[in-house]
Amino acid sequence: MVSDEELDEALRGLGGRGLSLHGVHIHRPGGSPVVRSWSIDVRRDLYSVSKTITSLAVGLAEAEGRLGLDDLLLDHLPALVRTAAAGTEAITIRHLLTMTSGITWRWSDPDADHPGDPAAEALAAPLSAEPGASFAYRGASTYLLSRVLHACTGEDLRDYLRPRLFAPLGIGNPQWSRCPLGFSLGAVGLQLRTEELARVGRVLLDGGAHEGRRLLPAGYLAEMSADMVATGEHRATGASAPHPDNERYGLQVWGCSRAGAWRMDGIHGQLCILLPEQGVCVTVTASHPGPTSDVLDSVWEVLLPALT
């Protein structure tokens, strides 16, 4: 096993790359976690890492028999049928999870202060493709999952997850930004500390178990990282060319091209990278102004050799 001193040296190298890192947390088998901070570990917006946490809520709801991944979306949101565009009647929960719903509608306001009902507008917009035919990365698909969770559980996404995931992990009173109608955004807006996100990553690495208790369904976790769709010419935010680690997408997680890894991924360098073969989880938070792939590439170049 690599020594703490060797890992610390690698972390110093990572911190010297000008990536505006806030913190790095490394879980590895047979040793205590290695943590390095460049700022106080306060709660920060995890951006699209929130999508993965929304997916975990879907997996829990499926395990409780509240929904099925092949359920039709509009069966859960019948009030929106009348104004929905042609083709939306074929959208399933699975299509939303894999970003293959055909929805390409975007929020009109970056702060989500959207008039009216964003779900109704997203479904009223013409689809770019038949559901299941192609990949289109849109936060609207994840927001619709948040709405489905509320419809089938009677609880907001955050409140549904509090006793099932957050509280057992010692994550007290996490905040999640909401739309003007009061629903958690789902796609973005969850605020956690680096160390708190690392706890979630550890549970995923351990197949859904935590201290002898099952928190998440193992079957769903296996599916979310195994059944991935091809993304085509997807580019990371701010990148000039397609990135090899953005070519596959699962149930709101990204497949990596290296080391059999998969990850949660948010803009500005929010990452939780799972390496099941090595039993390693690397969690990073940052405020990097460039593409998150800059941070991801640096993790591969600097940390991966020390971890594997």
Buried (B, 14 or more C-beta within 10 A) or exposed (E): EBEEEEBEEBBEBBBEBEBBBBBBBBBBEEEEEBBBBBBEBEBBBBBBBBBBBBBBBBBBBBBEEBBEBEBBBBBBBEEBEEEBBEBBBBBBBBBBBBBBBBBBBEBEEEEBEBEEBBBBBBBBBEBBBEBBEBBBBBBBBBBBBBBBBBBBBEBBBBBBBBEBBBEBBEBEEBEBBBBEEEBBBBBBBBBBBBBBBBBBBBBBBBBBBBEEEEBBBBEBBEBBBEEBBEBEEBBBBBBEEBBEBBBBBBBBBBBBEEBEBBBBBBBBBBBBBBBBEBBBBBBBBBEBEBBBBBBBBBBBEBBBEBBE
